[in-house]
């Protein structure tokens, strides 16, 4: 048997003994929780690797369409712009990262080669 001592050098109280007796169960629960978190992180990393592997766009097609439409691009140009940015993930990322006030000009430059 191990004798436990408190911070003042005296033998530990009943409370410390009680904590030690319950600690194994809590440690098991904590370990299980940590394993669940680790598994979720592994799954998330795998999903990200798959997205990169196929170079999937960072947003959905519908979100892309709404983004282009919301910039004030002409309705007749929407399908051409949509196809251009959905076929080039780097263009789509560039559009998403630019400031809102410059987004239409950036789209026009990337797709049509001009900002008109």
C-alpha positions in Angstrom: 0.0 0.0 0.0 1.2 3.5 -0.8 0.8 6.3 1.7 -0.2 9.6 0.1 0.8 12.9 1.5 -1.0 16.2 1.2 0.7 19.5 0.3 1.6 20.1 3.9 3.4 16.8 4.3 0.6 15.2 6.3 -1.1 12.0 5.3 -3.9 12.7 2.7 -7.4 13.2 3.7 -10.4 11.0 2.9 -11.2 13.3 0.1 -7.9 12.6 -1.7 -8.5 8.9 -1.2 -12.0 9.2 -2.6 -10.6 11.1 -5.7 -8.1 8.3 -6.2 -10.7 5.6 -6.0 -12.9 7.4 -8.6 -10.1 8.5 -10.8 -9.7 5.2 -12.8 -13.3 5.5 -14.1 -12.8 9.1 -15.0 -9.5 8.4 -16.7 -11.2 5.7 -18.8 -14.0 8.1 -19.7 -11.5 10.8 -20.6 -9.4 8.4 -22.6 -12.5 7.3 -24.6 -13.5 10.9 -25.2 -10.0 11.7 -26.4 -10.1 8.7 -28.7 -13.4 9.9 -30.1 -12.0 13.4 -30.8 -8.9 11.9 -32.4 -11.1 9.7 -34.7 -13.2 12.7 -35.7 -10.0 14.6 -36.5 -8.7 11.7 -38.6 -12.0 11.6 -40.5 -12.0 15.3 -41.1 -8.4 15.1 -42.4 -9.4 12.3 -44.7 -12.3 14.3 -46.1 -9.9 17.3 -46.7 -7.4 15.0 -48.5 -10.2 13.6 -50.7 -11.3 17.2 -51.6 -7.8 18.1 -52.5 -7.2 14.9 -54.5 -10.1 15.7 -56.8 -9.6 19.5 -56.6 -13.2 20.1 -55.6 -14.4 23.7 -55.4 -14.5 25.3 -52.0 -18.3 26.1 -52.4 -21.2 24.4 -54.1 -22.4 25.1 -57.6 -25.5 26.8 -56.3 -23.5 29.0 -54.0 -21.1 29.9 -56.9 -24.1 30.8 -59.1 -25.6 33.0 -56.4 -22.2 34.7 -55.8 -21.8 35.5 -59.5 -25.3 36.7 -59.8 -25.0 38.8 -56.6 -22.0 40.7 -58.1 -24.1 42.3 -60.7 -22.8 40.4 -63.7 -25.1 40.5 -66.7 -27.7 37.6 -66.7 -26.7 36.6 -70.3 -23.0 36.1 -69.1 -23.9 34.0 -66.0 -23.7 30.6 -67.6 -20.3 31.3 -69.3 -18.9 32.8 -66.1 -20.2 29.9 -64.0 -18.7 27.3 -66.3 -15.4 29.1 -66.4 -15.0 29.3 -62.6 -16.4 25.9 -61.8 -13.8 24.4 -64.2 -10.9 26.2 -62.6 -10.9 26.0 -58.8 -8.1 28.5 -58.6 -10.2 31.1 -60.3 -13.1 30.4 -58.0 -10.8 30.7 -54.9 -9.4 34.0 -56.3 -13.0 35.4 -56.7 -13.9 34.3 -53.2 -10.9 35.9 -51.6 -11.1 39.3 -53.3 -13.0 42.2 -51.7 -16.8 42.4 -52.5 -16.4 45.8 -54.2 -13.8 44.4 -56.7 -15.4 41.0 -57.2 -17.3 41.8 -60.5 -14.1 43.4 -62.0 -12.1 40.4 -61.0 -14.6 38.0 -62.5 -14.7 39.9 -65.8 -10.9 39.9 -65.9 -10.5 36.2 -65.2 -13.2 35.1 -67.6 -13.2 37.6 -70.4 -9.8 39.2 -70.1 -11.2 42.7 -69.3 -12.9 44.5 -66.5 -15.7 46.0 -68.6 
